[in-house]
Amino acid sequence: MSLVRVEGVTKEYQLGEQTVVALHDITVSFDEGVFLAIAGPSGSGKTTLLNIIGCIDAPTTGKVYIDDREVTGLSPNELADLRARTTGFIFQTFNLFSVLSAAENVEYPLLQLPEISREERQKRVAKYLEVVGLERYADHNPNQLSGGQRQRVAIARALAINPRIVLADEPTANLDSKTGESILNLMKDINRQFGTTFIFSTHDRRVMSMADRLIRIEDGYMAMLAVKSNSRWKGVRLGAHRIKQLEATR
């Protein structure tokens, strides 16, 4: 059973009187525990696909399944609850609350889950700040932290809900090369240690080289699907108009 399955997904936007097709008939699935990069140039549709997987956006046509449950057609409240319990998000601009400390930023998504006690929230905050190496900075506000430290707080926040999936939209874009590599190594370590599924939207070759699965999107079509084996990519370049069904399993 696949953790995520996308079937025949198309996404259209209305721009004035013009209809823009961001995704064309995308079908792909993958299992839990993958470290997957959705790659492509700006405007290719990769972030749109990431947002659809994360239930932030809805497809115009097609279906999306999370853990074999169809999520297309769920109400906004149902989708919000699903995201809160299954999916952590990491953004290139960090999206931290400037008035909250690092610990409070990590705790914030847990406040949306009434079944989690205050004691359990504190345990998780301490655990994941330690995982990202920031336990000494728990009381610091974001403006007292470097870019790399802010991204580590964002990673801890994403992990605090014990997510099945972490979605990362260009997580290294605002970081220098050395810091970006450190952040990627941290996420890879978390993937290996906890088995957390990571899905990236990226055009950063460092992210692609660290991934074990690669989907390339071009002009809204899935153009390549590849699997890493013995540090080498094995995949196929696809004719965009003849893609019907593809699987990227672990």
C-alpha positions, 0 to 999 in steps of 0.5 A, a space after each residue: 500500500 502506497 503512502 501517497 498516490 496521485 491519479 490523473 491529476 490536472 491543475 488549472 488556474 484562471 488568469 484573466 480570460 486565459 486558462 493556465 494548465 499547471 499540471 497535466 495528467 500526473 499519476 505517481 505513487 510512492 511508499 513510506 520512508 522515501 527521500 524524494 525530490 520533485 525537480 524542475 525549473 521555476 514555473 514547471 509545476 513542481 510546487 503545485 504538485 507538492 501543494 496538492 500532495 500536502 492538501 494545501 491545494 486541490 486538483 482540478 481533475 484527478 484523485 489524491 490518496 494519503 495512506 490509501 484514503 482518498 482526500 480529494 473532496 474532503 471539506 476544508 475542516 477535514 483537510 486542515 485536520 488531516 494536515 495537522 496530524 499527518 504532514 509537516 511543512 518546511 518553507 524556504 522563508 522559514 515562516 516562523 513567528 517572530 514574537 515567539 521563541 524557538 521552543 514556542 514556534 515548535 510547540 505551536 502546531 501541537 496546540 491545534 491537537 487538543 488530545 496532546 497534554 501540556 506535558 507531552 508538548 513540552 517533551 516533544 519540543 525538547 526532543 526535537 530541538 535536541 534532534 536539530 541541535 538547538 536545545 541551547 537556543 530554546 528561548 531565543 527568538 528568530 531574529 536572534 538566530 542565523 538562517 540555518 538555525 531558523 531552518 532547524 527550528 522549522 524542521 523541529 516544528 515540522 517533526 513535532 506532530 510526528 508526521 508521516 510526511 514532511 514536505 519541503 518547498 525549496 528548503 535550501 534556497 535562502 541558505 549559503 552552500 555550507 549551511 544548506 548542505 548541513 541542513 540537507 544532511 540533518 534531514 537525511 539523518 532524520 529520514 534514516 533514523 525515524 523513517 519519516 518520508 521527505 518530499 522536496 520541491 527543488 531545483 537545487 542539485 544538492 537536494 537531487 543528489 541526496 534524494 533516493 527518488 527523483 521526479 522531474 516536472 517540465 511544463 506541467 508534465 512528468 518528464 522523468 522518474 528515477 530511482 537511485 541504486 548504488 549511488 547511480 540513478 536508474 530511470 527513464 526519460 518520459 514522453 510527456 503526452 503518453 504518461 499513464 501510470 507510474 510508480 516510485 516505490 521504495 
